[in-house]
């Protein structure tokens, strides 16, 4: 087989097929990775908001924290 004037043997054809397979693989995997990253960031922000909401509850009768031990 000849590609761009270069004769390709068995190893070259295998390497070309492998690279094309890898490209197709990443075309399917990369969008999922981005979606997972967006989901994780959203989940982390919601978790942080819930934690901060719990910590903002008053710890003393006056509503102000009195130090590291409450």
N, C-alpha and C positions, 0 to 999 in steps of 0.2 A: 504494500500500500504506500502511496506517495502523498505527503501533505506538505504544501508550500515548497515543493521541490526536494524534500527530504524523504528518503526511503525509510520506512518504519519497519522494524523487525518485531519479533514476539515480545521482547521486554519493553520496547517503546509503546507498543499497542496496549500492553497490560498497564503501564504507567499512565497512559492517556485515559484509559477506561477507569482506572482507580481515581484519578483526579476529577473526572466528570462525576463519578459516583459520590465522591466527597462533596463536591459542589452542590449536587442535588440534596444530599443529606443536610447540609448546613442551611439550604434554602427552606427546609421544613423545620429544622430545630431552632434556628435563630429567632423567629417570631415568637415561639413558645418561651424561649429564655427571656425575651423582653417582656412578655406578658407576665411571667412569674416575677420578674423584678418589680414591675408596677404593682402587682398584687401585694408583694412583700412590703414595699414601702407604704402602701395604703394601710395594711394590717398593722405595721409598726407604729404609724402615726395614730391610728385609732387606739392601740394598746397604751401608748404614751399618754394620750388624752384621758383615757379612763384612769390611769394611775395618778395623773396630776389632779384629776377631779376628786379622787379619794383623799389625796394628801392635803387638799385645800379645806377640808372640814375643820372646824374649830377644835383645838386640843385643850382649851381651857375655858372656864366660864365666861371670860371676857372676849373670847374669840381670837385672841392673839397668842401665838406660841410663846412659851416662856423660856425657851432654850432647847438644847439638843435632847433633853430628857422629858420635855413636855411640861 
